[in-house]
Amino acid sequence: MSSDCIMVTEKLWKVASIILFVILILETSFIVLVFYWGYQEIEIEEKNIILENKCAINVCADYDAYWYDTETHLCDCYKDGEIVYEEVIE
């Protein structure tokens, strides 16, 4: 009877180790994926900041205000509350 108990314990240990190994691989993959997505978001945000600065300094320097749309990459220059110049910045 005790040899049967030892065999069951050994099988359970092997199954548990395989399950834990699979969970470790999934967890590691998830962490790498989250860091990759975060890095991409940071790169996109940095690019948008550079383009917005280009809109403010290079394109709309002679106007009262500006607006840079990050979705369309459109730079609007305002004078007296009206759009007087638009430019797409890439």
N, C-alpha and C positions, 0 to 999 in steps of 0.2 A: 504494500500500500504506500509506503513512503517513497519508493522509486517512481510511482505514478505521480505523486505530488511534486517531486523534483522535476520531472519531465514537463509538467504543466507550468511550473514556475519558470523554467528555462524558455518555453515557448512564449509565455506572456512577456518575459523580459525582451525577447527578440522583437515581438510585435510592438511593444512600447517604444523601443529604441528606433524602429523604422518610422513610427508615427511622429516621434519627436524630431527626427532628422528632416522629415518632410515639412513639418511646421517651421523649423529653423530656416530651411531654404525659402519657403514662402514669405516669412518675416523679413529676411534679408533682401529678397527681391522687392518687397513693398517699400522698404526703407530707401533703397537705391532709386526706385521710381519716384518717390516723393522728393528726394533731393534733386533729381534731374528736373522735375517739373518746377520746383522752386528756383533753380538756377536759370531755367528758361524765362520765368516771369521776371527775374531780376534783370536779365539781359534786355528784355522788351522794355521794361521801365527805364533803364538807362538810355536806350536808344530814343525813347520818347522825350526824355529830359533834354538830350542833346538837340533833337529837332525843335523842341519848344524854345530853347535858347537861341537857336538859329533864326527862328521866326521873330523873336523879340529883338534881337540885336542886329541881324543882317537885313531882314525884310521890313520890319515895322519900326525902325529906329526914328523915323521922322514923323510918326503919327502919335496920337494921344494914347491909344490903347491897342491891345492885340488879343486875339483868341486863337489858340491852336487846338484843333480837334484831332485826337490821337487815333480815331477810327478811320477818318478819311484823309488824314495828313494835310488838312487844309488850314492855311494860315490866313486869318482875317485881320486886316488893319482898320482901326476906327479913328475917325476924326469928327469931333462934335457929335458923338453918339451914333454915327452912321458908318456903315462899311464903305470904305473908299477904295480898297485894294484887297484882292485875294490871290493867293498863290499856293499851289500844291508843292509840298516839300517832301522829297524822298530821301 
